[in-house]
Amino acid sequence: MGTENNGLRLVVYHSTGCTELSGRHPERTEKQIIPYPSIQFMNETKTYHHLPCNETPDNCNFLLRSFRKGETFSNTDKGMNYIVFCQKGEVRLTSSLFRKEMLHGGDILFLPRMADCQGEILEDTHAVIHTFNNTVCRPENCILNYLYTHKKKEEGGNPTTYCCKLPAHEAIVLFMESIRHYLTDGTEDIQLWHLKHKELIRLFSRYYTPEELQAFFHPMTGEEVPFKSLVLAHYMKANDTQELADLCGYGITTFRRIFKEEFGTAVYQWLLKKRSEHILYRLSFPYIPFHDIIEEFNFASPQQFYRFCKANLGDSPTNLRKKHGQ
């Protein structure tokens, strides 16, 4: 099947090979949304004067995907956020953000930008996938606004723990059914998706507690828009501090100063840590050849790759694969 540059791209592995699944993301700007005057729920009417989200997200799309038992997949397009509603089925997931997780029918998964994720289909699965990217919106006019305004000070300095999934509220299930209907009868368009994105965020803020949403969207709320978003969007393409500063549009001295303030560490040390995390994650999958990892991370030779693993991960690539294999 064909692929698109601006879409969800899943590599599905079969016993006979692999195919690519992709979805298009047409672009158009939508400036404003009319607020809901009131919402009635269980004989209780509440009036809302504004929505917590007024963004027009990039890469905004909804997709239908079906997978058969035994298939595996990975998210190869890491430049956007994913919200996945599992309508039915069972999936075993691993990620660079969590070790192992099970996704069942009725669950919602959030996977942030730049996160690696692999999945194995344990039962035939049907899913609605929403992609979006809020890296360029103003923080006071996006999904983060609601989470920031409800953010509590962490007690004892303990950070919020990322919880990648939530049980879908009945309102979310009905919402996803409407999306399935639009996709099935072909009435989809980018203006509709912008409106449905805002509706989905509104439903999250209406039917889940701030604490649940803080854990669910934790990788996003840890970002300070826009500097951290710029870094997270570009660091995988940078081999050193100078390249990352150039990609983010900063001079090297200013970039180092702001980076230290925002991340609390030096750029080089942070890049080294992230590179090590991604390499260790790749090594955990025995079907990914060493030479593929060497090429992906721009090592000049297998010997350099070996030295990097020994120095930063504490062992040889072969032994690391044995220890951390899936």
Protein Blocks (a to p, Z undefined) as FASTA:
>chain_A
ZZdfbbcddddddfkbccdddddddddddfbdcddfbdceehiacddfbdfbfcdcehia
cddddddehiacddfblkbccddddfbdcdddddfkbmbdcddehiacdddehiacdddd
fbdcddddddddfklbcfklcfklmmmmmpccdehhiacdddfbdcddfklmmmmmmmmm
mmmnopacfklmmmmmmmmmmmmmmmpcfklmmmmmmmmmmpccfklmmmmmmmmmpcbf
klmmmmnopafklmmmmmmmmnopafklmmmmmmmmmmmmmmmpmklcfklmmmmnopab
fklmmmmmmmmnopafklmmmmmoZZ
